[in-house]
């Protein structure tokens, strides 16, 4: 028995030592912030585009705060996380980070001091990028971003999940830090789209469901997930949209924030389109559209001939408003903008076509009814009013139930409960 116990203890020590060796990373010496003229103008311009496409400012800027100075609040199933200051400030930012330290963080999620970064930072996507692209982002930040002295707020992650050393165990189990490998069976345009979507744009970070410990379920890539109080819908053949997404639909949506057959970009998707992907060339947006059209099944059917479209148009005929409260609320609050007599109107989609009424949960529809669309969401300049203060939970329940019924879907269970929960949830700044 003693020999068996000693063997178990010895094995445990070996495992712990092995894990310690795997988890430990040395500190990389600080540097004097590089001179701005160290980098070429072409490299800086390229880095600016890539930093936008990676939503660096979006995630590293608090509402009303200085760009890239951090403290943007993120809510996860494990607690509250605040983003880091990535301005070139040498004391609170990354001004004393060498290019080597920056690249290591982007590729492996390890900070300059050797500590592990939380997976809220999507390093397993950024690792897909080329050395030149990572170097360009470094050049842009170090040469063009204003240094801001601002300390990072403490995360609200409970013990022992807040022990950075243990993050190495999470990486060992779930992180994919493999390089991007082009698919020789696909076109050059497809591979460019895959490189952008899987790398800098990190689309899977929002659209791929996660396991109980927060790891992406890669066998369900892009099949939809909850994010910041919204639902990022499936981008695959499992999409519940009545009209299947085509390449031209993806291109229109990613270029303008709206698809006439699918709806508008709201919530966390709005800055992705208007503050992020807008920096990319049309060719790059076409490449991403090509990639996702393939994920969605490469459908080329004419939507104008679709029974789903004809059904959506027919669904605009309202029932007796004297006895149907949901239809009455729709007529009073929605119909003047969303009614299409003969043809669809860009920016004012038929609600029966929108993905929000066809998802398994009413989350997105309720969010839009409550808070509407600002001028910087959806199609820029087109505003939808929110009804948070005008409609009660009972009213929104009746309206959402009517829209769901008109779309030909089964009722959402416990709808009024969901309305109350979503009304009370933190109002995320996007």
Buried (B, 14 or more C-beta within 10 A) or exposed (E): EEEEEEEEEEEEEEEEEEBEEEBEBEEBEBBEBBEEEEBEEEBBBBBBBBBBBBBBBBBBBBEEBBBBBBBBBBBBEBBBBBBBBBBBBBEBBBBBBBBEBBBBBBBBBBBBEBEBBBBBBBBBBBBBBEEEBBBBBBBBBBBBBEBBBBEBBEBBBEEEBBEBBEBBBBBEEBBBBEEBEEEEEBEEBBBBBBBBBBBBBBBBBBBBBBEEEBBBBEEBBBBBBBBBBBBBBBBBEBBEBBBBBBBBBBBBBBBBBBBBBBBBBBBBBBBBBBBBBBBBEEEBBBBBBBBBBBBBBEBEEEBEEBEBBEBBBEBBEBEEBEEBBBBBBBBEBBBEBBBBEEEBBEBBBBBBBBBBBBBEBBBBBBBBBBBBBBEBBBBBEBEBEBBEEEBEBEBBBBBBBBBBBBBBBEEBEEBBEBBBBBBEBEEBEB
